[in-house]
Amino acid sequence: MKDLKNKTVWITGASDGIGKELAIQLAELGAKIILTARSTDKLNEVKNNLKGTGHLVYPMDLLDVGAIPKGVEEVLSQVGQVDILVNNAGISQRSLAKDTALTVDRKIMELDYFAVVALTKGVLPQMIARKSGHIVSISSVAGKFGAPMRTAYCGAKHAVIGFMDSLRAELHNDNIKVLNVTPGSVKTNISVNALEGDGKKHNVTDPLIANGLPVEFCVKKIVRGIQKDTSELLIADTKTKMAVYLRRFFPNQLFKLMTKMQST
Ligand SMILES: NC(=O)c1ccc[n+]([C@@H]2O[C@H](COP(=O)([O-])OP(=O)(O)OC[C@H]3O[C@@H](n4cnc5c(N)ncnc54)[C@H](OP(=O)(O)O)[C@@H]3O)[C@@H](O)[C@H]2O)c1
């Protein structure tokens, strides 16, 4: 298993939820964490409670994709190298396609897909030069099958998987590992922060998320996936895993089930 001691791990969306817990668990294994999100105060609080030293807070609004290359340059000048990038920052959706402004589709795509692509491209050259590195992306089961009220989110999460699967093949000879994580519902603020059709914050913890997997459990599995150089990791309850299986092998059955789904 990969030793994470003294590895430099850049985590986006590290101020809350899955990203915050990843910072905690990876720091416990001796990793040095670069914490990125918009909320500087929250990031500093997370950093101050991490085990070990050498962690760095680097606030960014990743919706400003054009600013990412400069951000990467600044981070690299401070830490020297990034061993593992965790593309975790993301935003979900709670609206029907017909009620969703195109600006909202674009916003979700910008953060959940283009920021991932830009950050990944930013850290790759130094990984390729060292013939070592790891790109981890937190997609979703929404990247494996479509569900109502999530058109933009499912589109972006599918796109991440397509990009990363292609990248994995391209980087094989450079010894760079690519892990796609596809969690089902995890108990975080994801639905509170999700966008409605007019771009307003949803502000509701919906039942699927309230009854979701504990974030500590999900993150333990992700860390194990990184240590074992896993390429794809599905972390979900049995019903959700069945949906992924149906989409793969019996798609028409899943499409029929989806028409009856009471989505929130
Ligand atoms: N929870 C689930 O059920 C679930 C399931 C499958 C996949 N996922 C995926 O897991 C990832 C983490 O989600 P979560 O559940 O931990 O959600 P969360 O609790 O809402 O956390 C989202 C994180 O993203 C950051 N973020 C949001 N907008 C940003 C921006 N413009 N620039 C930089 N950072 C930004 C937030 O920090 P700031 O607000 O401080 O910027 C926060 O740290 C997401 O990609 C999500 O799609 C979650």
Boltz pocket constraint, residues with backbone or C-beta under 6 A from the ligand:
constraints:
  - pocket:
      binder: B
      contacts: [[A, 12], [A, 13], [A, 14], [A, 15], [A, 16], [A, 17], [A, 18], [A, 19], [A, 36], [A, 37], [A, 38], [A, 39], [A, 40], [A, 42], [A, 60], [A, 61], [A, 62], [A, 63], [A, 87], [A, 88], [A, 89], [A, 90], [A, 91], [A, 92], [A, 111], [A, 138], [A, 139], [A, 140], [A, 141], [A, 182], [A, 183], [A, 184], [A, 185], [A, 186], [A, 187], [A, 188], [A, 189], [A, 190], [A, 191], [A, 193], [A, 209], [A, 212]]
      max_distance: 6.0
